[in-house]
């Protein structure tokens, strides 16, 4: 539970910073083209509801329910959990390096969305030959930001369920479109009756598809690079789960040995390693001895269980301790 909480909280904060940066930086870029006049690219309805309704439910659900791996799912995950915890001690999810990575991605996405939208709307015209103006560009920019944020939250989610579908699709996607955009089109003086002509213009959809695809690709490359060239134990467990592999692979054994060696050099002596199954079993054994349950322990508890260079707990009682 503590490990899940750390993952959820870290990714939630990083994602919250990202989605606000990418939304706000576009306003900053626009100010350079509006003579620093204070003119907003976004309508007030979008400014008010971006964090309140459009992008609030999905990150909060993620922060409450995300699970990268669950030891209750397979025996292999349960056996590997001590070493997952050891690897997890590095705490690289919420660091200055990770923070700068999310900031860099927000800057890259905001530049792409703003300049792609601006260049597209310099040539977009309606059926009467009239050029689209500020608020048409505003709707396209807001749609690009929302769709990019929505794609990233889906890419970062590993646990999908009917509740995930409800929170992501119903409470997030449908709240923005058609919910928020249609309502804004009817009540806002700035963008009133502009939604229809924009949705009927093919260049709007082409520009939106282009920006969202490239933004997703920018986020996908480093994730896949780390997964294939420097995978963590969690990456290997998730990969084996998808491929329905029940045996511990040679790559995973090598990774476990590397984790133990790395941690032992920093803070642990392998003979007294906290996650060593022998230590867990002996602690369980001595606890029950003190409780006067020696006979029951002798029948059910092998004191030492070793598998090659990697020690793995095989008794359910040891894991409960």
Backbone torsions as a table, in degrees:
resi	resn	phi	psi	omega
1	UNK	NA	-41.8	179.1
2	UNK	-64.3	-38.8	179.2
3	UNK	-66.8	-45.4	176.7
4	UNK	-59.5	-42.2	-178.7
5	UNK	-62.5	-40.5	179.3
6	UNK	-64.9	-43.3	179.1
7	UNK	-63.2	-46.9	-178.3
8	UNK	-62.4	-47.4	-177.0
9	UNK	-66.3	-43.1	-179.0
10	UNK	-62.6	-49.1	-178.9
11	UNK	-68.5	-33.2	177.4
12	UNK	-63.4	-45.8	-179.9
13	UNK	-65.1	-45.5	178.4
14	UNK	-59.8	-43.9	-179.1
15	UNK	-68.4	-37.5	178.9
16	UNK	-63.0	-42.7	177.4
17	UNK	-63.6	-43.5	-179.4
18	UNK	-60.4	-51.1	-172.9
19	UNK	-67.5	-28.3	176.7
20	UNK	-80.9	-34.4	176.5
21	UNK	-65.2	-47.4	-176.4
22	UNK	-65.8	-31.5	178.7
23	UNK	-74.0	-40.7	-174.4
24	UNK	-81.5	-36.6	-178.0
25	UNK	-61.7	-30.9	177.6
26	UNK	-63.7	-37.3	174.6
27	UNK	-61.8	-39.6	179.6
28	UNK	-64.5	-44.9	178.4
29	UNK	-62.5	-39.9	-178.8
30	UNK	-64.7	-33.2	-178.9
31	UNK	-63.3	-27.8	178.9
32	UNK	-71.9	-21.0	178.7
33	UNK	-99.2	-8.6	179.3
34	UNK	-106.5	15.9	178.0
35	UNK	66.3	28.6	-178.3
36	UNK	52.2	38.6	-176.4
37	UNK	-81.0	-12.2	-176.1
38	UNK	90.5	0.2	177.0
39	UNK	-65.5	131.8	-179.5
40	UNK	-91.4	138.6	174.6
41	UNK	-74.2	-30.3	-176.9
42	UNK	-96.5	143.4	171.3
43	UNK	-68.4	152.9	-176.1
44	UNK	-61.0	-30.0	179.1
45	UNK	-64.9	-42.1	178.3
46	UNK	-69.1	-39.2	178.1
47	UNK	-61.1	-40.1	-176.7
48	UNK	-73.9	-38.6	-169.7
49	UNK	-100.7	-2.7	-178.5
50	UNK	-59.1	-52.4	178.8
51	UNK	-86.3	-24.5	-175.8
52	UNK	-75.9	-43.2	-175.3
53	UNK	-125.4	-47.8	-168.9
54	UNK	-65.6	-39.7	-174.8
55	UNK	-126.2	33.3	-177.1
56	UNK	-103.0	-41.4	-171.2
57	UNK	-68.7	-47.3	-176.1
58	UNK	-61.1	-48.9	178.2
59	UNK	-63.8	-36.3	179.0
60	UNK	-67.3	-40.9	176.0
61	UNK	-62.0	-43.5	177.5
62	UNK	-57.8	-45.3	-177.4
63	UNK	-67.6	-16.2	-178.6
64	UNK	-102.8	-26.7	-168.5
65	UNK	-128.6	-6.6	-175.4
66	UNK	-64.3	138.2	175.7
67	UNK	-140.4	116.3	179.0
68	UNK	-73.9	-46.4	173.3
69	UNK	-139.4	152.5	-179.8
70	UNK	-127.2	118.5	-178.1
71	UNK	-63.7	-14.1	178.5
72	UNK	-81.1	-10.1	-174.8
73	UNK	-77.2	-48.7	-178.2
74	UNK	-138.2	158.8	178.3
75	UNK	-67.0	-36.0	-178.2
76	UNK	-65.0	-40.7	178.2
77	UNK	-64.3	-40.5	-179.7
78	UNK	-62.8	-41.9	-179.7
79	UNK	-68.6	-31.3	-177.7
80	UNK	-84.7	-10.0	-173.4
81	UNK	-58.8	-39.9	177.8
82	UNK	-56.4	-37.7	-178.7
83	UNK	-79.7	-28.1	172.3
84	UNK	-63.4	-41.8	176.8
85	UNK	-63.6	-39.5	179.7
86	UNK	-63.9	-43.1	177.6
87	UNK	-66.6	-33.5	-177.4
88	UNK	-67.9	-20.4	-179.2
89	UNK	-62.5	-16.3	-179.5
90	UNK	-69.3	-22.4	172.7
91	UNK	52.1	56.6	-178.5
92	UNK	-99.6	8.8	179.7
93	UNK	-80.1	-32.1	-179.0
94	UNK	-127.4	86.5	-177.7
95	UNK	-139.4	171.2	178.7
96	UNK	-61.7	-37.4	179.7
97	UNK	-65.1	-44.9	178.6
98	UNK	-66.4	-39.2	178.4
99	UNK	-61.3	-45.0	179.5
100	UNK	-65.6	-33.4	177.3
101	UNK	-63.2	-45.4	179.3
102	UNK	-66.0	-37.7	177.5
103	UNK	-64.7	-42.7	177.9
104	UNK	-61.4	-42.6	-180.0
105	UNK	-65.7	-36.8	177.6
106	UNK	-65.2	-41.8	178.3
107	UNK	-63.6	-45.4	-179.5
108	UNK	-62.3	-44.9	-179.3
109	UNK	-66.7	-41.5	-179.0
110	UNK	-65.8	-40.9	176.8
111	UNK	-61.9	-44.0	-179.2
112	UNK	-63.1	-47.4	-177.3
113	UNK	-64.7	-45.4	-176.4
114	UNK	-65.8	-52.5	-174.7
115	UNK	-73.8	-29.8	174.6
116	UNK	-66.6	-43.6	178.6
117	UNK	-65.9	-43.0	-178.9
118	UNK	-63.5	-44.7	-179.7
119	UNK	-67.4	-35.4	-179.8
120	UNK	-68.3	-40.5	-175.6
121	UNK	-81.8	-3.4	171.3
122	UNK	-76.2	-17.8	-177.4
123	UNK	-119.9	-7.4	-177.9
124	UNK	-78.9	132.6	177.7
125	UNK	-135.5	155.0	178.8
126	UNK	-84.7	-171.0	-176.3
127	UNK	-66.5	-23.6	-179.9
128	UNK	-89.8	3.1	-180.0
129	UNK	84.8	4.7	-179.3
130	UNK	-83.7	137.5	-178.2
131	UNK	-75.5	140.6	172.5
132	UNK	-69.7	148.0	-173.8
133	UNK	-118.3	-150.8	-170.4
134	UNK	-57.2	-51.1	-170.2
135	UNK	-75.4	-24.1	171.7
136	UNK	-67.5	-41.2	175.7
137	UNK	-64.1	-35.3	178.4
138	UNK	-61.4	-46.0	-179.7
139	UNK	-63.2	-41.3	178.7
140	UNK	-64.2	-40.9	-179.7
141	UNK	-66.3	-43.6	179.1
142	UNK	-62.7	-43.3	178.7
143	UNK	-62.3	-40.5	178.4
144	UNK	-64.1	-43.1	178.9
145	UNK	-63.3	-49.0	-177.5
146	UNK	-61.6	-47.0	-177.7
147	UNK	-64.3	-37.7	177.8
148	UNK	-65.5	-43.4	177.4
149	UNK	-63.1	-40.9	-179.1
150	UNK	-65.3	-41.7	179.0
151	UNK	-64.3	-40.2	-178.6
152	UNK	-67.2	-38.2	-179.9
153	UNK	-68.3	-33.8	176.3
154	UNK	-69.7	-40.8	179.1
155	UNK	-63.1	-31.1	-178.8
156	UNK	-86.6	-6.1	-177.5
157	UNK	-93.0	133.9	178.3
158	UNK	-114.4	-16.9	179.7
159	UNK	-107.8	112.1	-179.4
160	UNK	-115.2	137.4	-178.2
161	UNK	-152.1	174.5	175.1
162	UNK	-57.6	-32.8	177.5
163	UNK	-68.1	-38.4	176.1
164	UNK	-60.2	-44.8	178.4
165	UNK	-59.8	-43.5	-178.9
166	UNK	-64.1	-45.1	-176.8
167	UNK	-71.6	-37.6	-176.1
168	UNK	-82.3	-45.8	-174.8
169	UNK	-85.8	-54.2	-174.6
170	UNK	-73.7	-51.3	-173.1
171	UNK	-84.2	-10.1	-179.4
172	UNK	-119.1	-63.1	-175.4
173	UNK	-65.5	-49.2	-177.8
174	UNK	-72.6	-25.1	175.5
175	UNK	-67.0	-36.4	178.1
176	UNK	-76.7	-50.7	178.7
177	UNK	-139.4	123.9	10.1
178	UNK	-88.2	-5.1	-172.7
179	UNK	-54.3	-71.7	-173.3
180	UNK	-66.9	-41.4	-176.8
181	UNK	-67.9	-40.2	180.0
182	UNK	-67.9	-43.4	178.7
183	UNK	-62.3	-44.2	178.8
184	UNK	-61.2	-39.0	180.0
185	UNK	-62.6	-25.8	-177.6
186	UNK	-93.9	-30.3	-172.8
187	UNK	-105.1	-19.8	-176.7
188	UNK	-89.9	131.8	179.6
189	UNK	-67.9	-33.2	-175.8
190	UNK	-69.1	-45.2	-172.9
191	UNK	-110.7	17.2	-176.2
192	UNK	-63.1	130.2	176.9
193	UNK	63.3	22.0	177.3
194	UNK	-97.6	-18.0	-173.1
195	UNK	-65.5	-42.7	-178.4
196	UNK	-57.5	-55.0	179.4
197	UNK	-59.3	-33.8	-179.8
198	UNK	-69.4	-44.4	-178.2
199	UNK	-66.3	-23.2	179.5
200	UNK	-87.8	-3.5	-178.5
201	UNK	-96.1	121.3	-176.8
202	UNK	-64.2	-30.0	-178.9
203	UNK	-67.6	-29.6	175.9
204	UNK	-61.7	-47.2	-178.8
205	UNK	-69.4	-36.1	178.1
206	UNK	-65.0	-42.6	179.3
207	UNK	-67.3	-40.3	179.0
208	UNK	-64.5	-44.8	179.2
209	UNK	-63.1	-40.6	-179.9
210	UNK	-62.6	-50.2	-176.5
211	UNK	-65.5	-43.4	-178.4
212	UNK	-66.6	-39.8	179.7
213	UNK	-63.2	-46.6	-178.9
214	UNK	-67.5	-40.6	177.6
215	UNK	-61.4	-43.2	177.2
216	UNK	-64.4	-37.3	179.1
217	UNK	-66.2	-39.9	178.0
218	UNK	-60.7	-40.5	179.2
219	UNK	-76.0	-27.2	-174.6
220	UNK	-77.8	-35.9	-174.5
221	UNK	-58.2	-55.7	-178.4
222	UNK	-64.3	-32.7	179.1
223	UNK	-65.2	-46.4	-179.7
224	UNK	-71.1	-33.8	178.0
225	UNK	-61.2	-47.3	179.5
226	UNK	-66.6	-36.3	-178.4
227	UNK	-66.7	-33.8	-176.5
228	UNK	-94.6	-37.1	-173.3
229	UNK	-101.1	-22.4	176.1
230	UNK	-144.5	62.8	-173.9
231	UNK	-72.3	145.9	172.9
232	UNK	-86.4	173.4	176.6
233	UNK	-61.4	-36.5	178.5
234	UNK	-63.5	-41.9	177.5
235	UNK	-60.6	-42.4	-179.4
236	UNK	-67.2	-41.1	178.9
237	UNK	-65.0	-41.2	178.2
238	UNK	-66.1	-38.5	179.1
239	UNK	-65.9	-43.6	179.7
240	UNK	-66.9	-33.9	178.4
241	UNK	-64.8	-41.9	178.7
242	UNK	-65.6	-35.5	-179.4
243	UNK	-88.4	0.6	177.9
244	UNK	59.1	40.2	176.9
245	UNK	-89.5	125.6	-178.0
246	UNK	-96.5	-22.9	-179.0
247	UNK	-89.1	151.4	176.9
248	UNK	-76.2	120.7	-176.2
249	UNK	-74.6	163.2	177.7
250	UNK	-63.3	-35.5	178.4
251	UNK	-64.1	-38.2	179.6
252	UNK	-71.2	-40.1	176.8
253	UNK	-60.9	-42.7	178.1
254	UNK	-62.6	-39.1	179.3
255	UNK	-66.9	-39.7	179.0
256	UNK	-63.6	-44.7	178.2
257	UNK	-61.6	-38.4	179.0
258	UNK	-66.1	-39.3	178.5
259	UNK	-63.4	-46.0	-179.7
260	UNK	-63.4	-44.1	-179.6
261	UNK	-64.1	-41.7	-178.9
262	UNK	-64.2	-45.6	-179.2
263	UNK	-71.2	-35.2	-178.5
264	UNK	-67.3	-35.1	179.0
265	UNK	-68.3	-28.0	-176.6
266	UNK	-89.0	-51.2	-169.9
267	UNK	-134.8	-13.3	-170.6
268	UNK	-122.1	149.7	163.9
269	UNK	-97.6	129.0	-176.3
270	UNK	-56.7	-29.5	-179.2
271	UNK	-69.3	-24.1	180.0
272	UNK	-118.8	26.5	-176.5
273	UNK	-64.3	127.9	-173.6
274	UNK	-60.1	-34.1	-174.9
275	UNK	-93.3	6.4	178.2
276	UNK	-64.4	128.3	-177.5
277	UNK	-61.8	-32.3	178.8
278	UNK	-61.3	-43.2	179.1
279	UNK	-63.3	-42.3	179.7
280	UNK	-61.9	-44.2	-178.4
281	UNK	-66.5	-42.5	179.8
282	UNK	-64.9	-39.3	178.2
283	UNK	-62.6	-42.8	177.8
284	UNK	-62.7	-41.7	-179.2
285	UNK	-62.3	-50.9	-177.4
286	UNK	-66.8	-31.9	178.0
287	UNK	-62.6	-46.4	-178.7
288	UNK	-72.5	-29.1	174.8
289	UNK	-61.9	-42.3	179.1
290	UNK	-65.9	-22.7	-179.8
291	UNK	-91.2	5.7	178.2
292	UNK	76.4	28.2	-177.3
293	UNK	-115.4	39.7	-174.1
294	UNK	-61.7	-43.0	-176.3
295	UNK	-62.3	-44.3	-179.6
296	UNK	-65.9	-36.2	-178.9
297	UNK	-68.0	-43.3	-177.5
298	UNK	-60.9	-29.5	-179.3
299	UNK	-81.2	-31.4	-169.1
300	UNK	-112.4	-9.0	-170.4
301	UNK	-122.4	100.8	167.6
302	UNK	-70.8	128.4	-171.8
303	UNK	-71.6	-36.5	-178.3
304	UNK	-129.0	132.6	177.0
305	UNK	-132.1	113.1	-178.3
306	UNK	-125.4	138.4	176.8
307	UNK	-125.3	97.1	-179.6
308	UNK	60.4	-141.3	-179.3
309	UNK	-79.0	-9.9	-176.3
310	UNK	-111.0	129.4	-178.4
311	UNK	-95.7	126.8	-176.5
312	UNK	-129.4	132.4	177.9
313	UNK	-77.5	129.6	-179.4
314	UNK	-114.5	-8.1	179.7
315	UNK	-97.0	132.0	179.0
316	UNK	-60.9	-32.0	-179.9
317	UNK	-63.6	-35.6	-178.3
318	UNK	-66.2	-38.3	-179.9
319	UNK	-68.8	-35.9	179.4
320	UNK	-64.5	-31.2	177.4
321	UNK	-66.0	NA	NA
